[in-house]
Amino acid sequence: MKKIQLFIGMLISLLFLFVLLRNIEFKQVGQILQNINYLILVPAVFIQLMSYWVRSLRWSLMLRGIKYVKSSNLFPIICISYMANNTLPLRLGEFVRAYLIGRKEEISKTAAFSTVILERIYDGLTLLLLLGVTSMLFPFPDWVKLIGYLTAILFLCALIFVISMVIFKEHTQRLIHLCCRPLKPKMGEKIISIFEQFTTGFDVIKNKRNLLPIAFYSILIWSMEGYLFYAIAEAFDFSSTIYIGMFVLVVVNLGIMIPSSPGYVGTLEYFCSKALEIFNVSKELSLSYALVLRMFQYIPITVLGFYFLLREGISISQMIKMNNSNNREMRESQK
């Protein structure tokens, strides 16, 4: 199944690259890249990396329903997870993160993974908020509206699911117990345990005082990440750079939700270029922007993630195996 998923992801990436690179004057792209003021991007890269520190602050807050963990212990794990998403197939970074925090802090990996899901919901809702702000300033084409509507449905359904798990936790537990009765006792106990651990990760939203800080961190994170998009627009000497940067940030991050090869190859470049086309930016200039974005967004966090991976004494093969550990545990429980 995983090989099929990997093949489909690679196929999707190739399709997006084929559509994007047709009729591109690569010589012109090279000339554009030679004339950019790259010094403008240095502070933006630093701010981009600092946004991962803010992510560790937010994650620390989300984990408090399980255990208090210092943000300084979470920052390396977050960097490793983003490096894994950039270099490994099937977006293993999310599973790697749950595995590492579970191993280091001796907490349930399932509960930790549920906090990662909660984090992604907050990220999605924040991006939709930014999309709503930009929509008041510029009329969007239908394909952007479609992405917005579909994403809104996805994240609102996910949010309703999480809230339901918290509010109706006892009722859901009774239902799970009832459904597990026909199963083998060991298997049923395992499923019940996984469910209880999974819902524990959502307990942070029970405390209303946590909601505002988490929302604040989410807006701050995407504002910091958006600065890189803005700085690249400045380097290319675009007009309305703040607005363009915000819009490209939203479209790219919603677009890369589509399954693709490691590092979002193809989808990132395609949706970046499509977003810029709305502002009548040429294909060559749009592709140049996407390539610069790829370089300054991809390389720094990947290098930093590899550094922390080596510091933790973990090999790449070990990191890949992390994703399979929970599946093995489930199979063993059925014996």
PyMOL commands that set and color helices and strands:
alter all, ss='L'
color gray80, all
select helices_A, chain A and resi 2-21+26-34+38-65+71-87+89-91+93-105+109-135+142-167+169-180+185-200+203-206+208-235+241-255+262-264+267-277+283-311+316-333
alter helices_A, ss='H'
color red, helices_A
deselect
rebuild
show_as cartoon
